[in-house]
Amino acid sequence: MSAGAEEKKAAGLILALVIAGTLVRVIGSAEAPGGQIGYKMAGGARPERDSVAAQAERVGRPLGPGERVDVDRAPATELLRLPGIGAGLAARIVEQRESRGPFGSLEGLARIPGIGPSVIERIRPHATFSLLARPADTPKSVPRIRINTADEEALARLPGIGPSKARAIVEDRKAHGPFRTLEDLGRVRGIGPATLEAIAPLVVVP
């Protein structure tokens, strides 16, 4: 299946979720007319229906002040809450993220067709990015991470590292001193040649 077909399918699923949730709420409100007691099954009623309704309700709820969405990790249903992002753009963001890797910044998000300066400015107060873009998609203005001075949070954003390996890097650095070459990182458990190759353009050693 082509990327365009996948994108249309994802957008259709998102719209179906919203419509289904709306219908469920309408039907649910009519189940127990005034003066009657609605029957509820033991163990909780209709968990699948309730889940759909809950997701649909969240999609329709605007983001509050200070509330942010992690564009590098959030599902399409959460991306829909960003101002200016509809079902088509949400599906396109997920498809691009899966095929080309995380965005890393608002500048990286601009690679999505249909997301221009006006959309970028609308989502700026509500968007956050927890990962680094792949080297080919990294803006030249983004500084590289210094392995010997970066804290755990900065190291964790490197592809293939994450919180546990970032902690291991810092602990190894304290125990054995600074890394003199990129290959020295290989002494940290779980960091192999593939990871070193992925982070090479994004770090500075020593």
Secondary structure as a PSIPRED ss2 file (coil, helix, strand):
# PSIPRED VFORMAT (PSIPRED V4.0)

   1 M C   1.000  0.000  0.000
   2 S C   1.000  0.000  0.000
   3 A H   0.000  1.000  0.000
   4 G H   0.000  1.000  0.000
   5 A H   0.000  1.000  0.000
   6 E H   0.000  1.000  0.000
   7 E H   0.000  1.000  0.000
   8 K H   0.000  1.000  0.000
   9 K H   0.000  1.000  0.000
  10 A H   0.000  1.000  0.000
  11 A H   0.000  1.000  0.000
  12 G H   0.000  1.000  0.000
  13 L H   0.000  1.000  0.000
  14 I H   0.000  1.000  0.000
  15 L H   0.000  1.000  0.000
  16 A H   0.000  1.000  0.000
  17 L H   0.000  1.000  0.000
  18 V H   0.000  1.000  0.000
  19 I H   0.000  1.000  0.000
  20 A H   0.000  1.000  0.000
  21 G H   0.000  1.000  0.000
  22 T H   0.000  1.000  0.000
  23 L H   0.000  1.000  0.000
  24 V H   0.000  1.000  0.000
  25 R H   0.000  1.000  0.000
  26 V H   0.000  1.000  0.000
  27 I H   0.000  1.000  0.000
  28 G H   0.000  1.000  0.000
  29 S H   0.000  1.000  0.000
  30 A H   0.000  1.000  0.000
  31 E C   1.000  0.000  0.000
  32 A C   1.000  0.000  0.000
  33 P C   1.000  0.000  0.000
  34 G C   1.000  0.000  0.000
  35 G C   1.000  0.000  0.000
  36 Q C   1.000  0.000  0.000
  37 I C   1.000  0.000  0.000
  38 G C   1.000  0.000  0.000
  39 Y C   1.000  0.000  0.000
  40 K C   1.000  0.000  0.000
  41 M C   1.000  0.000  0.000
  42 A C   1.000  0.000  0.000
  43 G C   1.000  0.000  0.000
  44 G C   1.000  0.000  0.000
  45 A C   1.000  0.000  0.000
  46 R C   1.000  0.000  0.000
  47 P H   0.000  1.000  0.000
  48 E H   0.000  1.000  0.000
  49 R H   0.000  1.000  0.000
  50 D H   0.000  1.000  0.000
  51 S H   0.000  1.000  0.000
  52 V H   0.000  1.000  0.000
  53 A H   0.000  1.000  0.000
  54 A H   0.000  1.000  0.000
  55 Q H   0.000  1.000  0.000
  56 A H   0.000  1.000  0.000
  57 E H   0.000  1.000  0.000
  58 R H   0.000  1.000  0.000
  59 V H   0.000  1.000  0.000
  60 G H   0.000  1.000  0.000
  61 R C   1.000  0.000  0.000
  62 P C   1.000  0.000  0.000
  63 L C   1.000  0.000  0.000
  64 G C   1.000  0.000  0.000
  65 P C   1.000  0.000  0.000
  66 G C   1.000  0.000  0.000
  67 E C   1.000  0.000  0.000
  68 R C   1.000  0.000  0.000
  69 V E   0.000  0.000  1.000
  70 D E   0.000  0.000  1.000
  71 V C   1.000  0.000  0.000
  72 D C   1.000  0.000  0.000
  73 R C   1.000  0.000  0.000
  74 A C   1.000  0.000  0.000
  75 P C   1.000  0.000  0.000
  76 A H   0.000  1.000  0.000
  77 T H   0.000  1.000  0.000
  78 E H   0.000  1.000  0.000
  79 L H   0.000  1.000  0.000
  80 L C   1.000  0.000  0.000
  81 R C   1.000  0.000  0.000
  82 L C   1.000  0.000  0.000
  83 P C   1.000  0.000  0.000
  84 G C   1.000  0.000  0.000
  85 I C   1.000  0.000  0.000
  86 G C   1.000  0.000  0.000
  87 A H   0.000  1.000  0.000
  88 G H   0.000  1.000  0.000
  89 L H   0.000  1.000  0.000
  90 A H   0.000  1.000  0.000
  91 A H   0.000  1.000  0.000
  92 R H   0.000  1.000  0.000
  93 I H   0.000  1.000  0.000
  94 V H   0.000  1.000  0.000
  95 E H   0.000  1.000  0.000
  96 Q H   0.000  1.000  0.000
  97 R H   0.000  1.000  0.000
  98 E H   0.000  1.000  0.000
  99 S H   0.000  1.000  0.000
 100 R H   0.000  1.000  0.000
 101 G C   1.000  0.000  0.000
 102 P C   1.000  0.000  0.000
 103 F C   1.000  0.000  0.000
 104 G C   1.000  0.000  0.000
 105 S C   1.000  0.000  0.000
 106 L H   0.000  1.000  0.000
 107 E H   0.000  1.000  0.000
 108 G H   0.000  1.000  0.000
 109 L H   0.000  1.000  0.000
 110 A C   1.000  0.000  0.000
 111 R C   1.000  0.000  0.000
 112 I C   1.000  0.000  0.000
 113 P C   1.000  0.000  0.000
 114 G C   1.000  0.000  0.000
 115 I C   1.000  0.000  0.000
 116 G C   1.000  0.000  0.000
 117 P H   0.000  1.000  0.000
 118 S H   0.000  1.000  0.000
 119 V H   0.000  1.000  0.000
 120 I H   0.000  1.000  0.000
 121 E H   0.000  1.000  0.000
 122 R H   0.000  1.000  0.000
 123 I H   0.000  1.000  0.000
 124 R H   0.000  1.000  0.000
 125 P H   0.000  1.000  0.000
 126 H H   0.000  1.000  0.000
 127 A E   0.000  0.000  1.000
 128 T E   0.000  0.000  1.000
 129 F C   1.000  0.000  0.000
 130 S C   1.000  0.000  0.000
 131 L C   1.000  0.000  0.000
 132 L C   1.000  0.000  0.000
 133 A C   1.000  0.000  0.000
 134 R C   1.000  0.000  0.000
 135 P H   0.000  1.000  0.000
 136 A H   0.000  1.000  0.000
 137 D H   0.000  1.000  0.000
 138 T C   1.000  0.000  0.000
 139 P C   1.000  0.000  0.000
 140 K C   1.000  0.000  0.000
 141 S C   1.000  0.000  0.000
 142 V C   1.000  0.000  0.000
 143 P C   1.000  0.000  0.000
 144 R C   1.000  0.000  0.000
 145 I E   0.000  0.000  1.000
 146 R E   0.000  0.000  1.000
 147 I C   1.000  0.000  0.000
 148 N C   1.000  0.000  0.000
 149 T C   1.000  0.000  0.000
 150 A C   1.000  0.000  0.000
 151 D C   1.000  0.000  0.000
 152 E H   0.000  1.000  0.000
 153 E H   0.000  1.000  0.000
 154 A H   0.000  1.000  0.000
 155 L H   0.000  1.000  0.000
 156 A H   0.000  1.000  0.000
 157 R C   1.000  0.000  0.000
 158 L C   1.000  0.000  0.000
 159 P C   1.000  0.000  0.000
 160 G C   1.000  0.000  0.000
 161 I C   1.000  0.000  0.000
 162 G H   0.000  1.000  0.000
 163 P H   0.000  1.000  0.000
 164 S H   0.000  1.000  0.000
 165 K H   0.000  1.000  0.000
 166 A H   0.000  1.000  0.000
 167 R H   0.000  1.000  0.000
 168 A H   0.000  1.000  0.000
 169 I H   0.000  1.000  0.000
 170 V H   0.000  1.000  0.000
 171 E H   0.000  1.000  0.000
 172 D H   0.000  1.000  0.000
 173 R H   0.000  1.000  0.000
 174 K H   0.000  1.000  0.000
 175 A H   0.000  1.000  0.000
 176 H H   0.000  1.000  0.000
 177 G C   1.000  0.000  0.000
 178 P C   1.000  0.000  0.000
 179 F C   1.000  0.000  0.000
 180 R C   1.000  0.000  0.000
 181 T C   1.000  0.000  0.000
 182 L H   0.000  1.000  0.000
 183 E H   0.000  1.000  0.000
 184 D H   0.000  1.000  0.000
 185 L H   0.000  1.000  0.000
 186 G H   0.000  1.000  0.000
 187 R H   0.000  1.000  0.000
 188 V C   1.000  0.000  0.000
 189 R C   1.000  0.000  0.000
 190 G C   1.000  0.000  0.000
 191 I C   1.000  0.000  0.000
 192 G C   1.000  0.000  0.000
 193 P H   0.000  1.000  0.000
 194 A H   0.000  1.000  0.000
 195 T H   0.000  1.000  0.000
 196 L H   0.000  1.000  0.000
 197 E H   0.000  1.000  0.000
 198 A H   0.000  1.000  0.000
 199 I H   0.000  1.000  0.000
 200 A H   0.000  1.000  0.000
 201 P H   0.000  1.000  0.000
 202 L H   0.000  1.000  0.000
 203 V E   0.000  0.000  1.000
 204 V E   0.000  0.000  1.000
 205 V C   1.000  0.000  0.000
 206 P C   1.000  0.000  0.000
